[in-house]
């Protein structure tokens, strides 16, 4: 069970160090333990986690209540006490009015408390007051660069910019702030995770054509995994797996989804594993058996493909002529034998064959469902070719594939796709923070 061992250690050592000279420093250490449970403990039944957090929160609040009022007479001490109480109350996923009240008191008593400003900003974010949240993070940064404030500001900027006219510029600001957070502590996995999500968002906002951003995202995720605390985050592995699947690196995608499932069964990442395995099995079978079409029927479908035909400056090629990656100057003409239904909306898959009955899987990321019909003659310009070879649980899945990212990479019945058939590709991943 993901995070269980760490959470049990936290419970066993709960309130260790209360004999410290400064009781509020001891409470702060136990608040850290409380948040460790929040961030690393993911039982299958969410009510178990909630009960554990409620119990820990109640115990910490009791300790805070027991602290002598003498510790709270000075404004700075009072500010710290208000901050600690607000942070405890803010541990849950939902907005807590009492947490906001304590945190607001804290920053009024001592405006220099950066952590309190960050916590208050997070509280406003949960409330839905994004402008106030951004203001809090900016005030925190006005006291000096702080990785937590930069992480939260980076995430918030993506949320604020979503769907706006200047979203691309806002996402670039998000990347800049995430990079600043990384520069402050290159070993902090949360900063790397935030940067990975920012690059991933930028890829789609900027038109889903610059693959370097996807690879930058994956590099950031890989650096995040080096941090034990960040690696305990199931969303990190889920998001990384989703990017690998988008890049059609299916074996790494399967490993990532499995890692996410181990850490948090409630994510149901095992369903993603099953969906992907079913897809690989289906595509392998269709390619190997030519869609189970009778030879005469297949020959009839392919008979309309020209034997010698040039496409502009491109040289006509067969599937066997293609090399791994982009095939510059080549054009592959083929027939669509059938659409391949599956459980995700992106990409669209088709079983396709060249004129010599060499079948392959075609994945299309930039067109709407229905734009390519059975029997359509597809001309693939400078096709991106690869051979899928995935080993999973002692089973190997192999088939040949061509990928299309943009409408400009193909012709349908000799013509470019209709403008209204083009769509912006995106990932259906609920685990990428806004």
C-alpha positions as CSV (number, residue, x, y, z in Angstrom):
1,X,0.0,0.0,0.0
2,X,1.6,3.3,-1.2
3,X,3.2,5.3,1.6
4,X,2.0,3.0,4.3
5,X,5.4,2.3,5.9
6,X,6.3,6.0,6.1
7,X,2.9,6.9,7.5
8,X,3.2,4.2,10.2
9,X,6.6,5.5,11.1
10,X,5.1,9.0,11.5
11,X,2.4,7.6,13.8
12,X,4.8,5.7,15.9
13,X,7.0,8.7,16.4
14,X,4.2,11.2,16.7
15,X,5.0,14.3,18.7
16,X,8.6,13.2,19.2
17,X,10.7,16.2,20.3
18,X,8.0,17.9,22.4
19,X,10.6,18.2,25.1
20,X,12.4,20.8,22.9
21,X,13.1,24.1,24.5
22,X,10.8,25.9,22.1
23,X,7.4,24.1,22.1
24,X,6.3,25.7,18.9
25,X,9.4,24.4,17.1
26,X,8.4,20.9,18.3
27,X,4.9,21.4,17.0
28,X,6.3,22.5,13.6
29,X,8.2,19.2,13.4
30,X,5.0,17.3,14.0
31,X,3.1,19.4,11.4
32,X,5.7,18.3,9.0
33,X,4.8,14.7,9.9
34,X,1.1,15.5,9.4
35,X,1.8,16.7,5.9
36,X,4.1,13.7,5.2
37,X,1.0,11.5,5.8
38,X,-1.0,13.7,3.5
39,X,1.5,13.5,0.7
40,X,2.7,9.9,0.9
41,X,-0.2,7.8,2.4
42,X,-2.7,6.6,-0.2
43,X,-4.8,3.7,1.0
44,X,-7.4,2.1,-1.4
45,X,-10.1,3.4,0.9
46,X,-9.9,7.2,1.1
47,X,-11.8,7.2,4.4
48,X,-8.8,5.5,6.1
49,X,-6.5,8.4,5.1
50,X,-9.1,11.0,6.2
51,X,-9.4,9.3,9.6
52,X,-5.7,9.2,10.1
53,X,-5.3,12.9,9.2
54,X,-8.2,13.9,11.4
55,X,-6.7,12.1,14.4
56,X,-3.2,13.6,13.8
57,X,-4.7,17.1,13.2
58,X,-6.7,16.9,16.4
59,X,-3.7,15.8,18.5
60,X,-1.5,18.6,17.1
61,X,-4.3,21.2,17.8
62,X,-4.5,19.9,21.4
63,X,-0.8,20.5,21.8
64,X,-1.1,24.0,20.4
65,X,-4.0,24.7,22.8
66,X,-1.9,23.5,25.7
67,X,0.9,25.9,24.9
68,X,1.0,28.5,27.6
69,X,-0.4,31.8,26.8
70,X,2.9,33.3,27.9
71,X,4.3,32.0,24.6
72,X,1.9,34.1,22.7
73,X,2.2,37.5,24.4
74,X,4.8,38.9,22.0
75,X,3.5,39.8,18.5
76,X,6.1,37.6,16.7
77,X,5.3,34.6,19.0
78,X,1.6,35.1,18.5
79,X,2.1,35.3,14.8
80,X,4.0,32.0,14.8
81,X,1.2,30.4,16.9
82,X,-1.5,31.6,14.5
83,X,0.5,30.4,11.5
84,X,1.0,26.9,13.0
85,X,-2.7,26.6,13.8
86,X,-3.7,27.8,10.4
87,X,-1.3,25.4,8.6
88,X,-2.7,22.5,10.6
89,X,-6.3,23.4,9.7
90,X,-5.3,23.8,6.0
91,X,-4.0,20.3,5.6
92,X,-7.2,19.0,3.9
93,X,-8.1,19.3,0.2
94,X,-11.0,21.7,0.9
95,X,-11.1,25.4,1.9
96,X,-11.3,26.0,5.6
97,X,-12.5,29.4,6.8
98,X,-10.9,29.0,10.2
99,X,-7.5,28.3,8.6
100,X,-7.8,31.5,6.6
101,X,-8.7,33.5,9.8
102,X,-5.6,32.2,11.7
103,X,-3.2,32.7,8.7
104,X,-4.5,36.2,8.1
105,X,-3.9,37.1,11.7
106,X,-0.4,35.7,11.4
107,X,0.7,37.8,8.5
108,X,-0.9,40.9,10.1
109,X,1.1,40.4,13.2
110,X,4.3,39.6,11.4
111,X,4.3,40.4,7.6
112,X,7.8,39.0,7.2
113,X,6.6,35.4,7.6
114,X,7.0,33.9,4.2
115,X,5.7,30.5,5.0
116,X,2.5,32.0,6.4
117,X,2.0,34.0,3.2
118,X,2.4,30.9,1.1
119,X,0.0,28.9,3.3
120,X,-2.5,31.8,3.1
121,X,-2.2,31.9,-0.7
122,X,-2.9,28.2,-0.8
123,X,-6.0,28.8,1.4
124,X,-7.3,31.5,-1.0
125,X,-6.7,29.2,-4.0
126,X,-8.9,26.6,-2.4
127,X,-11.5,29.3,-1.8
128,X,-11.4,30.2,-5.5
129,X,-10.0,33.6,-5.0
130,X,-7.1,33.3,-7.4
131,X,-6.2,37.0,-7.4
132,X,-5.8,37.0,-3.7
133,X,-3.8,33.8,-3.8
134,X,-1.4,35.3,-6.4
135,X,-1.0,38.4,-4.3
136,X,0.0,36.3,-1.3
137,X,2.7,34.4,-3.3
138,X,4.0,37.7,-4.7
139,X,4.2,39.2,-1.2
140,X,6.1,36.1,-0.1
141,X,8.6,36.6,-3.0
142,X,9.0,40.2,-2.2
143,X,10.7,39.1,1.0
144,X,13.2,37.1,-1.0
145,X,13.2,34.2,-3.4
146,X,11.6,31.2,-1.9
147,X,11.2,27.8,-3.6
148,X,7.8,27.0,-2.1
149,X,6.3,30.4,-3.2
150,X,7.8,30.0,-6.7
151,X,6.3,26.4,-7.0
152,X,2.9,27.6,-6.0
153,X,3.0,30.7,-8.2
154,X,4.0,28.6,-11.2
155,X,1.1,26.3,-10.6
156,X,-1.4,29.1,-10.0
157,X,-0.3,31.0,-13.2
158,X,-1.2,27.9,-15.3
159,X,-4.6,27.8,-13.6
160,X,-5.2,31.6,-14.1
161,X,-4.1,31.5,-17.7
162,X,-6.1,28.4,-18.8
163,X,-8.3,29.3,-21.7
164,X,-7.3,33.0,-21.9
165,X,-6.0,34.9,-24.9
166,X,-2.6,35.2,-23.4
167,X,-2.3,31.7,-22.0
168,X,0.9,30.9,-23.9
169,X,2.7,34.0,-22.3
170,X,1.3,33.0,-18.9
171,X,2.6,29.5,-19.2
172,X,6.0,30.8,-20.1
173,X,6.0,32.8,-16.9
174,X,5.0,29.6,-15.1
175,X,8.1,27.9,-16.6
176,X,10.3,30.8,-15.6
177,X,9.2,30.6,-12.0
178,X,9.5,26.8,-11.9
179,X,13.1,27.1,-13.2
180,X,13.8,29.7,-10.4
181,X,12.5,27.2,-7.8
182,X,14.8,24.5,-9.2
183,X,17.8,26.8,-9.2
184,X,17.3,27.5,-5.5
185,X,17.5,23.7,-4.7
186,X,18.3,21.3,-7.5
187,X,17.5,18.4,-5.2
188,X,13.9,19.4,-4.5
189,X,11.7,17.0,-6.3
190,X,8.6,19.2,-6.0
191,X,10.3,21.9,-8.0
192,X,11.3,19.5,-10.7
193,X,7.7,18.1,-10.8
194,X,6.3,21.6,-11.1
195,X,8.7,22.4,-14.0
196,X,7.7,19.1,-15.7
197,X,4.0,20.0,-15.6
198,X,4.8,23.5,-16.8
199,X,6.7,22.2,-19.9
200,X,3.9,19.7,-20.6
201,X,1.3,22.5,-20.5
202,X,3.4,24.6,-22.8
203,X,3.6,21.8,-25.3
204,X,-0.1,21.8,-25.9
205,X,-0.7,25.5,-25.5
206,X,1.9,26.2,-28.2
207,X,0.3,23.9,-30.7
208,X,1.5,20.4,-29.8
209,X,4.3,20.3,-32.3
210,X,7.5,21.1,-30.4
211,X,8.4,17.7,-29.1
212,X,11.5,19.1,-27.3
213,X,9.1,20.4,-24.6
214,X,7.8,16.9,-24.0
215,X,11.3,15.6,-23.6
216,X,12.1,18.6,-21.2
217,X,9.0,17.6,-19.3
218,X,10.2,14.0,-19.0
219,X,13.7,15.1,-17.9
220,X,12.2,17.2,-15.2
221,X,10.0,14.3,-14.0
222,X,13.1,12.0,-14.0
223,X,14.9,14.5,-11.8
224,X,11.8,14.7,-9.5
225,X,11.9,10.9,-9.0
226,X,15.4,11.2,-7.5
227,X,13.8,12.9,-4.5
228,X,12.2,10.2,-2.2
229,X,9.4,12.5,-1.1
230,X,8.5,13.6,-4.6
231,X,8.8,10.0,-5.9
232,X,6.1,9.0,-3.4
233,X,3.7,11.2,-5.3
234,X,1.6,8.9,-7.5
235,X,0.6,11.8,-9.8
236,X,4.3,12.2,-10.8
237,X,4.4,8.7,-12.2
238,X,1.0,8.9,-13.7
239,X,1.8,12.1,-15.6
240,X,5.2,10.8,-16.7
241,X,3.5,7.6,-18.0
242,X,0.9,9.7,-19.8
243,X,3.7,11.6,-21.7
244,X,5.5,8.4,-22.5
245,X,2.2,7.0,-23.9
246,X,1.7,10.1,-26.0
247,X,5.2,9.6,-27.4
248,X,4.3,6.0,-28.0
249,X,7.0,4.8,-25.7
250,X,4.6,2.2,-24.4
251,X,6.9,0.1,-22.2
252,X,7.9,3.1,-20.1
253,X,4.3,4.2,-20.0
254,X,3.3,0.8,-18.6
255,X,6.0,1.0,-16.0
256,X,4.9,4.5,-15.0
257,X,1.2,3.6,-14.7
258,X,2.2,0.5,-12.6
259,X,4.3,2.7,-10.3
260,X,1.4,5.1,-9.9
261,X,-1.0,2.2,-9.1
262,X,1.4,0.9,-6.4
263,X,1.6,4.3,-4.7
264,X,-2.1,5.1,-4.9
265,X,-4.6,2.3,-5.8
266,X,-7.3,4.9,-5.8
267,X,-5.9,6.5,-9.0
268,X,-6.9,3.3,-10.8
269,X,-3.8,3.5,-12.9
270,X,-4.0,-0.2,-13.3
271,X,-7.0,0.5,-15.6
272,X,-4.6,2.5,-17.8
273,X,-2.3,-0.5,-17.9
274,X,-5.1,-2.8,-18.9
275,X,-6.3,-0.3,-21.6
276,X,-2.9,0.0,-23.1
277,X,-2.3,-3.8,-23.1
278,X,-5.6,-4.3,-24.8
279,X,-4.7,-1.7,-27.4
280,X,-1.3,-3.2,-28.1
281,X,-2.8,-6.7,-28.4
282,X,-5.5,-5.5,-30.8
283,X,-3.1,-3.5,-33.0
284,X,-0.6,-6.4,-33.2
285,X,-3.4,-8.8,-34.2
286,X,-4.8,-6.5,-36.8
287,X,-1.5,-5.8,-38.4
288,X,-0.3,-9.4,-38.4
289,X,-3.6,-10.7,-39.8
290,X,-4.2,-7.8,-42.2
291,X,-7.5,-7.0,-40.5
292,X,-8.6,-10.6,-41.2
293,X,-9.7,-9.5,-44.6
294,X,-9.9,-12.2,-47.3
295,X,-7.0,-11.9,-49.8
296,X,-9.4,-11.1,-52.7
297,X,-11.1,-8.4,-50.8
298,X,-7.8,-6.9,-49.7
299,X,-6.5,-7.0,-53.2
300,X,-9.6,-5.2,-54.5
301,X,-9.2,-2.4,-51.9
302,X,-5.5,-1.9,-52.8
303,X,-6.0,-2.1,-56.6
304,X,-6.7,1.6,-56.9
305,X,-3.4,2.6,-55.4
306,X,-1.0,3.9,-58.2
307,X,2.1,1.9,-58.8
308,X,4.2,4.9,-59.9
309,X,3.1,8.3,-58.7
310,X,5.0,11.3,-57.6
311,X,3.7,13.7,-54.9
312,X,5.3,17.0,-55.6
313,X,9.0,16.7,-54.7
314,X,8.4,13.6,-52.7
315,X,9.6,10.2,-53.9
316,X,7.0,7.4,-53.6
317,X,7.9,4.7,-51.1
318,X,6.6,1.4,-49.8
319,X,6.5,0.5,-46.1
320,X,9.7,-1.6,-46.5
321,X,11.6,1.5,-47.7
322,X,11.1,3.4,-44.5
323,X,13.7,3.9,-41.8
324,X,13.2,4.6,-38.2
325,X,12.1,8.2,-37.6
326,X,11.2,10.8,-40.2
327,X,11.7,9.8,-43.8
328,X,12.7,13.0,-45.6
329,X,11.7,13.4,-49.2
330,X,9.4,10.3,-49.2
331,X,5.7,9.8,-49.6
332,X,3.9,6.6,-48.6
333,X,0.5,6.0,-50.2
334,X,-1.8,3.6,-48.5
335,X,-5.4,2.6,-48.0
336,X,-7.4,2.8,-44.8
337,X,-8.7,-0.7,-44.0
338,X,-10.5,0.2,-40.8
339,X,-10.6,2.5,-37.8
340,X,-9.4,0.9,-34.6
341,X,-11.6,1.8,-31.6
342,X,-10.1,2.1,-28.2
343,X,-10.7,3.6,-24.8
344,X,-8.9,7.0,-25.2
345,X,-9.8,9.9,-27.5
346,X,-6.2,10.6,-28.4
347,X,-4.8,9.5,-30.8
348,X,-7.0,8.0,-33.5
349,X,-5.8,4.6,-34.7
350,X,-6.3,3.1,-38.1
351,X,-5.2,-0.2,-39.8
352,X,-3.6,0.9,-43.1
353,X,-1.9,-1.0,-46.0
354,X,0.4,0.0,-48.8
355,X,-0.2,-1.3,-52.3
356,X,1.9,-4.5,-51.6
357,X,-0.4,-5.4,-48.7
358,X,2.1,-4.4,-46.1
359,X,-0.1,-3.5,-43.1
360,X,0.8,-1.1,-40.3
361,X,-0.9,0.9,-37.6
362,X,-1.4,4.6,-38.2
363,X,-1.8,6.9,-35.2
364,X,-3.3,10.4,-35.9
365,X,-3.1,13.2,-33.4
366,X,-4.4,16.3,-35.2
367,X,-7.7,15.3,-36.9
368,X,-11.2,14.8,-35.6
369,X,-12.7,11.4,-35.4
370,X,-14.5,10.7,-38.7
371,X,-12.1,12.8,-40.9
372,X,-10.5,9.6,-42.2
373,X,-12.9,6.9,-43.5
374,X,-12.6,3.3,-44.5
375,X,-11.3,3.1,-48.0
376,X,-9.6,6.6,-47.9
377,X,-6.4,6.9,-49.8
378,X,-3.8,8.4,-47.4
379,X,-0.6,9.9,-48.6
380,X,1.9,10.2,-45.7
381,X,4.4,12.9,-46.4
382,X,7.9,12.3,-44.9
383,X,6.3,9.6,-42.7
384,X,7.5,9.1,-39.1
385,X,8.0,5.4,-38.9
386,X,8.8,3.1,-36.0
387,X,8.4,-0.5,-35.0
388,X,6.6,-1.0,-31.7
389,X,8.3,-3.7,-29.6
390,X,7.0,-3.9,-26.1
391,X,7.7,-6.6,-23.5
392,X,5.3,-6.8,-20.6
393,X,4.8,-9.7,-18.2
394,X,6.6,-12.2,-20.4
395,X,4.5,-11.2,-23.5
396,X,6.0,-9.3,-26.5
397,X,3.9,-7.0,-28.6
398,X,5.3,-6.2,-32.1
399,X,4.0,-4.3,-35.1
400,X,5.0,-1.6,-37.5
401,X,3.6,1.9,-37.1
402,X,3.5,5.4,-38.6
403,X,2.6,8.5,-36.6
404,X,1.0,11.7,-37.8
405,X,1.1,14.7,-35.5
406,X,0.0,17.5,-37.8
407,X,-2.6,17.8,-40.7
408,X,0.2,19.0,-43.0
409,X,1.8,15.5,-42.8
410,X,-0.8,13.8,-44.9
411,X,-3.2,14.0,-47.8
412,X,-6.6,12.4,-47.9
413,X,-7.6,11.2,-51.4
414,X,-4.9,13.5,-52.8
415,X,-6.1,16.6,-51.0
416,X,-5.1,18.3,-47.7
417,X,-7.5,17.7,-44.8
418,X,-10.3,20.2,-44.4
419,X,-9.6,23.0,-42.1
420,X,-12.7,22.1,-40.0
421,X,-11.3,18.6,-39.5
422,X,-8.1,19.8,-37.8
423,X,-8.1,19.7,-34.0
424,X,-5.7,20.7,-31.3
425,X,-4.2,17.6,-29.7
426,X,-4.2,17.4,-25.9
427,X,-3.8,14.8,-23.1
428,X,-6.7,13.5,-21.2
429,X,-4.9,13.5,-17.9
430,X,-6.7,14.6,-14.8
431,X,-3.6,14.4,-12.7
432,X,-1.8,17.4,-14.2
433,X,-2.3,20.3,-11.8
434,X,-4.1,23.3,-13.4
